Amino acid sequence: MTHQDTLYGRFAASVRRHPDAVALELDGTAHTYAELDALAAHLAAALVAGTDGPGPRRVGLLALRTLTAYAGYLAVQRLGATVVPLHPDFPVPRTAATTQAAALDCVLTDPGRAGVELPVPVLAPVVTAPAPAPLGETRSAGPDDLCYILFTSGSTGTPKGVPIRHRNVTAHLDHVTDRYGIGVGDRLSQTFDLTFDLSVFDLFAAWSSGATVVVPGRGDLLAPARFVARERITHWFSVPSVISLARRLRGLTPGCMPTLRWSLFCGEPLTTAQAEAWRAAAPGSVLENLYGPTELTLSCTQHRLADTPAEQPPAHGTVPIGRLYPGLEQLVVDDDGRPAAEGELCVRGVQRFPGYLDPADNAGRFLRYEGGDDRATAVDAAADPDDRLWYRTGDRVRLGEDGLTHLGRLDDQVKVRGYRLELGEVASELRAHPHVRDAVALTLPGPGGETRLAAVCTGDDVDPAGLLASLRTRLPEYMIPSTLTVLADLPLNANGKIDRRALRDMLTTARAR
């Protein structure tokens, strides 16, 4: 096994090569690779001491942008275990359900959260770096072992667990660290929460290369240009909505980010207006638009913007998502499962996940197709989605000279502030309220091209404010509709189905008044 095989192996190789280089800057404190490794060793010892046997196999990490979060992630990887990031701001019942669904052995959290009640032991050691207690005999992870599991919104109301193997991630990191020339002295932004898979790029693209992870402070994401200039960031990575927010706050001025060499965006459609505004603010930076569902490991396509706006091809106001990474294959199929220039994007290859944690979630998500004139056929992959099967992304795309252009979704899955959610899960939670008869969640255009979540329901004596407050006890904040409208009845179309277009038009008209 080489250092390229696992996440901790990549970090450990950087510790050996660059022990005195800065690995992490957090809250005004710089931590070298050697120091961060010592902290990870201390937390690994605490995890072994707090669980039975040779240490935990699966660990929940309930922390955000703290030393526990970063050293803890490494500690879990050091033990050859699987990390399951948990968001401290999510409702406790949802976190408890995730804890059970992931079959966690324990949860590691910050000392200030030691009292949180979950169905497994909650460990909250103080993060210091004395000589760590001996770990004893621990497991070593291999390329086919799981390095992390992330939970995404599910249409039935139950989040889906997406397990990712070390070989999935290392294939991604091998490509991006070389493409973006990351090395000692480079400074990478850390804009994504650990529950967001793109955070793995933030951390391990840097830690595979001896570079520095720079964590923004409170309010820095509201003023990204100021953060970039102050911290001399060389590689920026975020969702595109950060650009819209900065523009609204008049925080992007021409040439205000001179240190940037690379600017990467993913998680939402990148509009041409957003791209040009950012490029004007960072004229020395190469800008790329990335795409990739969690199931295909962080990002799997790339499109580099042309040097001048005039050279940029029109794409319905959005930047193309481009071409697949090495080691991946694409298949675009029409509604009949035949290869086409426009239709659903299906992908297989080295970054494709091994199937959902709950095998029942694999139903309908994989296709078999080996070429020729045959149709792609859905297969029952509940037991074992072998590597030759194509993962159905649910994204509608068009093939063109610049690769793929994203045209939208084929289902009720949407992105809000970069987070993936199922509209059906929001509607399901609304319908669970005793006063609600029926409910629909939908998206509306927000300022600067952002996506806004709205909901409509029917029922007796429904208090919109009270219902939204109840929803906050069960769902993360990004899944809470910005507006809730109560109607006597939901409009139906000619086929007797709920007329979402009529609802969207009604809400858009009401907002414009």
N, C-alpha and C positions, 0 to 999 in steps of 0.2 A: 504494500500500500504506500503510495506517495503522498506528498503534502497536497497534491491536487485533488485527492479523493474525498476529503471531508472539509466542512467549514472550519472546525477547530484546527485541522492540519494546516490549512492555508494561513490562519492567524499565527500558529506556532512557528511556521517557517519565517514569517516576518519578524517574530520575536527574536529568533536566532540571528537573522541577518541585520536587523535594525533595532536592537534593544533600547537605544537611547532616542530614537525618533519618537515624535509625539503621535500617539494613536488616537487620542480623544481629547477634545477641549469642551468642557462642560461647566457652566456657571463660573466662568473666569478662571478655571483651574485646568492646567495641562497635565495629562497622564501619559507617560511614555509606554511603549509596548511592554517593556519589562514590568513596569508598575501595574498596568492593566492586567497582565497575565497573573501577577501575584494576587490581585484582588479576585480574579476569577478562580484561582486555586483555593482561596479562603472560602468563597461561597460554595465551591464544589464540595469541600470538606463538610460544610454545614449541611448540605443536601444529603450527603451520605450519613452523617450523624443523626439527621432527623427522620430517616426512613429505614426500613428493614432491609437486610441483605446487602448486596454489593452496591446499593444505591438505586435511585428511582429510574424507571424506564421512560416515563413521560412526566414532564414538569410543566405546570402552568406558570407563566411569568406575568404577574399582575403589577406592572410598573410602566411608567412612561417618562422618557427623558430624564431619568435619574441614574445615579451611579449603579444602583441595583439593577436597573434595566439592562445596561450595557455589559457590565461585568457578569450579571446573572445569565444573559444569553450565552456568553462564552463558557460559563461554568457548566451549564447544561450540556453544551456541545463537548466540553472536555470529558464529561462522564460517558460519552457515547449515547446519551439519551436524546429524546425528542422534545423540543420546546413547543409549547402551545401558548402564544401570546394572548393575554387577556387585558381588556381595557378597564382601567380603574373607574372610569366614569359611566360604564354601562350598568344598568340595574342589576343588583345582586342576584335576583332570581334567574336572570338570563345567564350570568356568569356561572351560577351553580349548575344550571342545565348543561352548559358547555363543559364544565368540569366532569360531569357524569358521562356525557356523550363521548368525550375524549379518553375516558378511563384513566384519568390522571392519578398518579401516586401521591402527589403533593403539589402545593402552590407556593412559589417563592414571591415575596412581595417586600415593599419598603418597610422599615421599622415602624413608621407611623401608621401603617395599615394592619398591624398585627391582630387587631380585634375582629377583622372581617370573618363572617361565619360562612363556611363552605363545607361541602360533604367530604373533604379530604383534609389532611393536616396542612395548616398554613404556617410557613416558616418565614420569619422576618429578622434575619440576623443583621447586625450592624456591619456595614461594609468597611472593613479595615484590612490591612495586609500584614498581620504578624506572620511568623512562620506557621504555615497551615498545618493542621493535623494530618497525619498520614492518611492517604485515601485508601490504602489497602488495594486489593485486587478489584479493578473496575473493568467494565466492558469497553471495547474499542469499536467504534462505528466503522462500517464499511460503505462503499459506494451505493449499495442497494438498500441500506437502512434509511429510515425516515429521519430527516433532520428537523422538520417542523410540520405542524398541522395548523391550518388557518380555517376559521369558520366563516362562511359567507351566508347571506340571507337566502332563505328557502321559500318557495312559492306556497308550501303547505303550512307555513308558520313555524317550521323547525329549521334552524340553521344547518347548513351542510358542511361537513368536515372535509377539507381538501388536504390530503397528505402529500408531501413533497420529499423525494429522495435526495440524498447527497449528490448522486450523479446528475440529477436534473439541474440542481443549482450550480454545480461546478462547471457544467457545460455552458451555462449562461455566463458565469463569471469569467471563464477563459476567453469568451468572445468580447465582452464589454471592457475588461481591463486592458486588453490589447487595442481595441478600437479607439478608446478614449485616452490612451497613453497615460494611464494613472501610475504614479510612482511616488517615491519619497519627495516631500516638499509640496505635493499637491494637497489641496484643502477642499474636502467634499461637504456640501450641505447635508443636513439630516432633517428633512422636512416631514417625513412620513412617520405616523405612529407605528409601533411594532406590530399592531394588528393588521396593518396594511402590508401586503407582501413586498411592495417596492422598497420598504425599509431595508430589506436584505441587500439590495444594491448599495444603499447608503453606507451600510456597515462593512460588508465583506468585499465590495469592490475596492474600498480603501484598505481594509485590513489584509487583503491578499497581496498588497503592493507596497506596504510601508507608508501609505499616505495617512492623512489626518481626517478624522470625522469631527466636524464642527457643529455643535448642537445649538440651534437658535434659542434665544430666551423668549420670555413672555412678550408678545407683541411684535417680535421680529418678522413673523410671517405676514403681518399687516404692512410692513415696510421692507420688502425683500431687497430692494436696491441698497438701502442703508446698511442692512446686514451684510450683503455681499461686499460692499466697499469697506466697511469697518473691519470685517474678518478676512479680507483678502481671499475670498472664495475663488477657486479655479474651476470647479465643476458644480453646476447647479442642477438639481433634479426636483421637480414638483409636479402637481396637477396644474393644468392650464388656468383654472379659476383663480389661482394666486395672481396671475397677470391682471385679470379683470378687476380684482379687488385693489391692487396697487394703482391701477389707472384711475379708478374712482376716487382714490385718496390722493391723487396727483403725485404719486410716488415714483413715477418713471419719467426721467428726463433724458434727453439725448446724451450718450456717453457717460452715464453715471455709474456704470459697472465696468471699469477698465481692466480688472484682474481676471474676468471670466474668459476661459478658453472654450468651455463646452457648456451648452444649455440644453437640458433634456426635459421633455414633458411627456406625461403618460397618465392614464387613468380616466381621461375624458377626451372628447373631440377637441382638437386644437384648431381654433379659427384662424384664418389668415390675418384678421385684424389683430388678434392677440400676438401672433408670431411677429408681425411687423413692429408692433409697439415694443416688444422685448428686444428685438434685434437692434432697433434704434438706440435703446438704452445700453446695449452691450455689443457695440459694433465689432469688437475683436473676438467675439464668441461664435463658434459654429453651433447652429441650432438643429436639433433633431427631434422629430415626433416619433414616439414609440407606442406600441400597442401590445397588449397581451392579457388574457384572462388569468386568474390565479392558477387554473388547471394547467396552464402552459408555462408556469414558472416565471413570474415577474413580467418580463416583456419578451416578445418573440418576433416582432417586426420593427423595422427602422426606416425612416425617410429623412434624408438630409435636405434642408432647404437650400435652394439655389442661392448663389452669391448676391443676386439682385432681385428685388420683387418682380421686375418685368419678366424674369426667367421662370418664375414660379407658375406651374400650371393651375388653371382654375379647377376647383374641386368642390363646387357647391358651397363655397364659403369656408370650407375646412381643409386642413392640410392632409394629404394622403398618409396612410399608415405604412406604405412602402413594401419592402420585401422581407421575407423570412430570414432568420438567423441561420448560420450553418448548422447542419445536422437535423433540420426540420424539413418536412414536405407539406405542401398544401394541396387541397382538393376543394374546388368550388362546385357545389351541386345545386340544381334547380329543385323545384317542388317534387319532381318525380325521381329524384336521386341520380340524375344524369349530370355528367360534367358540363359546366356552363361557364360563360364569361361573367355572369352575375348570379348571385345566389348565396347560400349559406357557406361560410368558411369552415372547413374541417382541416385539422392538422394532426400529424403524427411525427414522432421522432424523439430525440434524446431528451427534450424538455417536457414531454407529455407526462402528466402525473399518472400514478398506477391505478387510479380509480378512487371513488369517494370512500370515506371512512365507513359509512353505512352502505353496504352493497345495493340496497334498494334504490339509492339515489342514482345508480348507474343506468337505470332503465331509460332507454331511448337516447342515451348520450353518446353512443359509439356506433360507427358504421364499418362495414367490411367492403372494401373495393380494392382490386388489384390491377386495374387498368382495362383497356379495351373498350368495347361498346356496351358492356354490362352496366346495370344500375348499381349504385351503392345501396346496400341493404342494411337495415338496422339489425343489430344482433343483441342477444341477451348476454350482457357482460357482467351480470350480477356477481358471478363467482370469480372471474379472472379476466379483466380487459387486457388481453395480450398486446404486446408492443406493436403489432402490425395493424391494429384497429385505429381508425381515425376518430379523433375527438371532435364532436360537433360543438362549435363555439356558440351557436345561436346568433352570431353576428352576420348581417347581410353585407356583402362586399361586391365590388366591381373590379375586374382585372383591367389594367391599362398599361400604358407605356411606363408609368412610374410605379408599377406594382399594384398594390391594393388600395382602393379607396373605401373607407367605412361608410355605409349607407344607413346604418341603424340596426335595431334589434328585430328579431323575429318573434319575440315573446314579451312578457311583461317585466323583463329585467332592465333596470336603468342604473345610471351612475349619478350620484348626488355628492358633490364636493369630492369626487374621486372614489367614494365608497360604492360598492356594488350592492344593490338591494333588489328584492322582488316586490313589485307592487302588490302581489297577492298576499305576501306576509303582512303588509301594513293593513290591507283590507280585512284579513282574517282576524287580526287583533282588534280592529274596530268592531267587527261583527260579534266578538266575544262579549261586548258590553251588553247587559240585560235590556237596555232601552233602545238598542239599535236593531232594526230589522235587516237592513242591507247596507253595504258600503262599497265604495269604489275609491281606489287611490290612482292618481294620474300625475303627470308632470306638465308643467307650464314653463314657457321661456321666462327667464329672469333677467336682471340687468347684466349687460356685458356678455350675453351669450350663455350665462349660467343656467343650470336646470333647477327649477323650484318644484318642490313636492306639495301637492294639494290633495284634499280628500272631500268626498261628498257622501252623505249618509241619509238614510230615512229612519224614522222611529218616532216613538212617543216621548214627549218631555225630555228631549235630548238637550243637554247643556254643553255647547261646543267647548267652552273653556274647561269645564270639568272633565269632559271626555279626553281632551288633549292632555290634561294633567294626569289622568289615569294611564294614558298611553306611555307617558314618560317613566312610569314605574316598571314598564315591561320592555321598552324598546330603547335603543341608543338614540341620542339626540338627532343624528343625521337622518333617522327614519321617522321623525315626527313631522307631520304635514305643517307647512307654514300657515295654511288656512283650512278650516273645516266648515263646510256649508251643509246645512240641513234642509232637505227637500221633502215634500209630501210623497213624491214618487220619483223614481229614476226614469229618465227618458229611454225609450226603446226604439231600435231601428226596425226596418221592414221585416227582418228575420226574427224579431222578438228578443234580440240580445240588447244588453245595455249599450246605449249610443254614446260611446266615449267622445266622439267628435263633437256631439251636441253639448256634452258637459264641458269639454275644453273651451268651446266657443262661448258658452254662457259665462264661465269663470273669467275668461279673458276680457269679455265685454264689461262685466261687472267691475273688474279691476281698473279698466280704462276710464270709468265714469268719475 
